[in-house]
Amino acid sequence: MKGTLINLETFRNIGKKIEKIAEENNVGYIETAVDYCEKNNLEIDFVGEIIAQNPNLKAKVEYEAETLRFMRKDKS
């Protein structure tokens, strides 16, 4: 986070906002997260932690990454 103070409610809503933007605009979740960071002056690692704590969004990002071959599919 680049000098921006984010309250707990905003922290909780960032994942929901990314998910909503991606779905409404038919854009990938990864692209949406990166764009959200750029537009809101946030570090990608910060938003990555938010995504990691949101099981629904995390699963969607992982599926997208696997589909795009950014990461290996889990064999479990």
Backbone as ProteinMPNN parsed JSONL, in Angstrom:
{"seq_chain_A": "MKGTLINLETFRNIGKKIEKIAEENNVGYIETAVDYCEKNNLEIDFVGEIIAQNPNLKAKVEYEAETLRFMRKDKS", "coords_chain_A": {"N_chain_A": [[0.843, -1.159, 0.0], [0.705, 2.114, -0.917], [1.281, 4.399, 1.039], [-1.356, 4.786, 1.712], [-4.084, 4.832, 3.855], [-6.152, 2.292, 4.75], [-9.287, 1.415, 5.835], [-10.843, -1.211, 7.827], [-13.35, -2.016, 6.783], [-13.191, -1.178, 4.117], [-11.071, -2.787, 3.338], [-12.285, -5.308, 3.447], [-14.103, -5.043, 1.394], [-12.69, -4.744, -0.968], [-12.012, -7.143, -2.328], [-14.583, -7.983, -3.073], [-15.281, -5.877, -4.769], [-13.399, -6.167, -6.847], [-14.151, -8.652, -7.849], [-16.77, -8.074, -8.715], [-16.336, -6.055, -10.674], [-14.82, -7.495, -12.568], [-16.669, -9.454, -13.388], [-18.854, -7.9, -14.314], [-17.712, -6.574, -16.464], [-16.744, -8.545, -18.019], [-14.052, -9.374, -17.869], [-10.851, -10.715, -17.061], [-10.038, -11.917, -13.753], [-7.464, -11.562, -12.741], [-6.374, -9.55, -14.385], [-8.196, -7.542, -13.736], [-7.645, -7.187, -10.998], [-5.004, -6.198, -11.083], [-5.405, -3.84, -12.546], [-7.126, -2.529, -10.759], [-5.391, -2.091, -8.624], [-3.55, -0.302, -9.804], [-5.23, 1.903, -10.41], [-6.043, 2.652, -7.88], [-3.809, 3.17, -6.457], [-2.473, 1.084, -5.033], [-0.425, -1.516, -3.675], [0.348, -4.506, -5.423], [0.895, -6.794, -3.962], [-0.458, -6.325, -1.576], [-3.159, -6.428, -2.365], [-3.12, -9.002, -3.28], [-2.939, -10.421, -0.873], [-5.447, -9.856, 0.153], [-7.052, -11.17, -1.726], [-6.2, -13.78, -1.229], [-7.38, -14.241, 1.217], [-10.027, -14.402, 0.638], [-11.979, -16.893, -0.05], [-13.704, -17.574, -2.245], [-13.065, -15.741, -4.34], [-10.346, -16.282, -4.484], [-10.352, -18.928, -5.446], [-11.394, -18.495, -7.992], [-9.416, -16.878, -9.159], [-7.237, -18.631, -9.046], [-8.188, -20.687, -10.732], [-8.36, -19.26, -13.136], [-5.648, -18.604, -13.479], [-4.562, -21.173, -13.776], [-5.859, -21.953, -16.131], [-4.783, -20.115, -17.916], [-2.29, -20.991, -17.835], [-0.499, -19.95, -15.999], [0.046, -21.029, -13.621], [0.538, -24.302, -12.191], [-1.867, -26.946, -12.32], [-3.502, -28.152, -9.443], [-2.982, -31.377, -8.286], [-4.531, -32.758, -6.493]], "CA_chain_A": [[0.0, 0.0, 0.0], [1.581, 3.267, -1.093], [0.952, 5.519, 1.892], [-2.794, 4.951, 1.81], [-4.668, 4.174, 5.008], [-7.377, 1.615, 4.345], [-9.965, 0.889, 7.008], [-11.205, -2.623, 7.76], [-14.496, -2.198, 5.889], [-12.667, -1.063, 2.755], [-10.273, -3.991, 3.135], [-13.221, -6.404, 3.174], [-14.847, -4.802, 0.155], [-11.829, -4.73, -2.153], [-12.206, -8.407, -3.038], [-15.918, -7.952, -3.68], [-15.24, -4.918, -5.876], [-12.642, -6.772, -7.944], [-15.002, -9.699, -8.414], [-17.892, -7.426, -9.405], [-15.816, -5.388, -11.876], [-14.438, -8.531, -13.531], [-17.867, -10.098, -13.915], [-19.66, -6.931, -15.065], [-17.014, -6.16, -17.682], [-16.274, -9.749, -18.697], [-12.594, -9.259, -17.891], [-10.242, -11.65, -16.129], [-9.858, -11.463, -12.369], [-6.083, -11.113, -12.563], [-6.282, -8.24, -15.04], [-8.989, -6.603, -12.948], [-6.915, -6.896, -9.755], [-3.862, -5.335, -11.422], [-5.972, -2.534, -12.909], [-7.635, -1.933, -9.519], [-4.219, -1.607, -7.887], [-3.024, 0.881, -10.482], [-6.182, 3.013, -10.286], [-6.229, 3.018, -6.475], [-2.493, 3.38, -5.859], [-2.231, 0.015, -4.075], [0.58, -2.513, -4.039], [-0.25, -5.755, -5.856], [1.034, -7.754, -2.857], [-1.528, -6.036, -0.625], [-4.402, -6.967, -2.925], [-2.93, -10.45, -3.289], [-3.3, -10.908, 0.465], [-6.911, -9.766, 0.248], [-7.573, -12.269, -2.543], [-5.881, -15.027, -0.532], [-8.287, -14.382, 2.355], [-11.39, -14.498, 0.112], [-11.94, -18.216, -0.689], [-14.41, -17.578, -3.525], [-12.253, -15.024, -5.32], [-9.086, -17.021, -4.606], [-10.594, -20.074, -6.335], [-11.567, -17.982, -9.357], [-8.102, -16.432, -9.632], [-6.438, -19.836, -9.266], [-8.697, -21.343, -11.933], [-7.94, -18.435, -14.269], [-4.196, -18.773, -13.624], [-4.338, -22.511, -14.324], [-6.332, -21.931, -17.511], [-3.816, -19.336, -18.683], [-1.017, -21.678, -17.599], [0.372, -19.149, -15.133], [0.405, -21.911, -12.511], [0.177, -25.7, -12.408], [-3.094, -27.425, -11.705], [-3.317, -28.977, -8.257], [-3.336, -32.763, -8.629], [-5.241, -33.402, -5.387]], "C_chain_A": [[0.892, 1.226, 0.0], [1.111, 4.461, -0.26], [-0.538, 5.758, 2.048], [-3.291, 4.177, 3.021], [-6.0, 3.579, 4.584], [-8.028, 1.04, 5.589], [-10.432, -0.537, 6.767], [-12.355, -2.872, 6.802], [-14.057, -2.115, 4.427], [-11.87, -2.309, 2.404], [-11.172, -5.16, 2.748], [-13.897, -6.254, 1.819], [-13.99, -4.839, -1.103], [-12.001, -5.998, -2.974], [-13.543, -8.447, -3.754], [-15.95, -7.018, -4.884], [-14.519, -5.506, -7.08], [-13.489, -7.831, -8.642], [-16.139, -9.088, -9.242], [-17.446, -6.774, -10.713], [-15.483, -6.414, -12.949], [-15.669, -9.141, -14.189], [-18.715, -9.148, -14.756], [-19.036, -6.568, -16.403], [-16.461, -7.326, -18.485], [-14.76, -9.706, -18.94], [-12.051, -10.235, -16.858], [-10.026, -11.043, -14.752], [-8.451, -10.932, -12.128], [-5.901, -9.724, -13.165], [-7.032, -7.178, -14.236], [-8.265, -6.214, -11.663], [-5.746, -5.952, -10.017], [-4.351, -3.925, -11.75], [-6.487, -1.798, -11.669], [-6.489, -1.357, -8.695], [-3.686, -0.319, -8.491], [-3.925, 2.089, -10.274], [-6.312, 3.52, -8.856], [-4.921, 3.149, -5.712], [-2.196, 2.366, -4.745], [-1.145, -0.917, -4.595], [-0.128, -3.813, -4.405], [-0.161, -6.811, -4.75], [-0.068, -7.575, -1.819], [-2.839, -6.634, -1.108], [-4.304, -8.494, -3.029], [-3.28, -11.082, -1.953], [-4.807, -10.88, 0.664], [-7.548, -10.918, -0.524], [-7.349, -13.601, -1.831], [-6.838, -15.289, 0.631], [-9.756, -14.485, 1.936], [-11.475, -15.812, -0.673], [-12.599, -18.264, -2.07], [-13.571, -16.925, -4.619], [-10.922, -15.742, -5.546], [-9.247, -18.195, -5.574], [-10.734, -19.62, -7.782], [-10.24, -17.534, -9.956], [-7.214, -17.642, -9.918], [-6.882, -20.563, -10.534], [-8.251, -20.583, -13.184], [-6.444, -18.607, -14.53], [-3.848, -20.14, -14.21], [-4.721, -22.559, -15.798], [-5.348, -21.2, -18.42], [-2.399, -19.911, -18.573], [0.005, -20.808, -16.871], [0.81, -19.974, -13.932], [-0.068, -23.325, -12.846], [-1.139, -26.029, -11.72], [-2.744, -28.298, -10.519], [-3.804, -30.385, -8.563], [-4.086, -33.465, -7.514], [-6.681, -33.656, -5.71]], "O_chain_A": [[1.763, 1.348, 0.861], [0.594, 5.432, -0.812], [-0.943, 6.837, 2.479], [-2.959, 3.004, 3.194], [-6.88, 4.297, 4.11], [-7.407, 0.267, 6.319], [-10.418, -1.016, 5.634], [-12.332, -3.861, 6.069], [-14.51, -2.903, 3.597], [-11.982, -2.829, 1.293], [-10.857, -5.913, 1.827], [-14.224, -7.25, 1.174], [-14.527, -4.955, -2.204], [-12.123, -5.929, -4.197], [-13.631, -8.889, -4.899], [-16.572, -7.328, -5.9], [-14.98, -5.358, -8.212], [-13.536, -7.896, -9.87], [-16.423, -9.55, -10.347], [-18.105, -6.925, -11.741], [-15.826, -6.223, -14.115], [-15.704, -9.323, -15.406], [-19.238, -9.544, -15.798], [-19.747, -6.287, -17.367], [-15.795, -7.132, -19.502], [-14.27, -9.962, -20.04], [-12.732, -10.545, -15.88], [-9.855, -9.833, -14.601], [-8.268, -9.962, -11.393], [-5.34, -8.831, -12.529], [-6.554, -6.055, -14.079], [-8.269, -5.045, -11.278], [-5.524, -5.012, -9.254], [-3.778, -2.938, -11.287], [-6.305, -0.587, -11.543], [-6.605, -0.267, -8.134], [-3.403, 0.641, -7.774], [-3.438, 3.183, -9.992], [-6.652, 4.683, -8.637], [-4.912, 3.229, -4.483], [-1.733, 2.73, -3.664], [-0.974, -1.082, -5.803], [-1.109, -4.182, -3.758], [-1.062, -7.64, -4.621], [-0.556, -8.551, -1.249], [-3.551, -7.278, -0.337], [-5.307, -9.192, -2.879], [-3.86, -12.167, -1.912], [-5.374, -11.785, 1.277], [-8.474, -11.564, -0.033], [-8.231, -14.459, -1.837], [-7.076, -16.443, 0.988], [-10.632, -14.639, 2.786], [-11.085, -15.851, -1.84], [-12.091, -18.934, -2.969], [-13.392, -17.494, -5.696], [-10.431, -15.802, -6.673], [-8.385, -18.429, -6.421], [-10.247, -20.288, -8.694], [-9.972, -17.785, -11.131], [-6.513, -17.668, -10.93], [-6.045, -21.006, -11.322], [-7.82, -21.186, -14.167], [-6.026, -18.741, -15.68], [-2.948, -20.254, -15.041], [-4.002, -23.133, -16.616], [-5.11, -21.617, -19.554], [-1.448, -19.379, -19.145], [1.21, -20.916, -17.099], [1.818, -19.667, -13.296], [-0.957, -23.516, -13.675], [-1.476, -25.465, -10.678], [-1.803, -29.091, -10.575], [-4.921, -30.565, -9.048], [-4.264, -34.681, -7.584], [-7.415, -34.193, -4.88]]}, "name": "protein", "num_of_chains": 1, "seq": "MKGTLINLETFRNIGKKIEKIAEENNVGYIETAVDYCEKNNLEIDFVGEIIAQNPNLKAKVEYEAETLRFMRKDKS"}
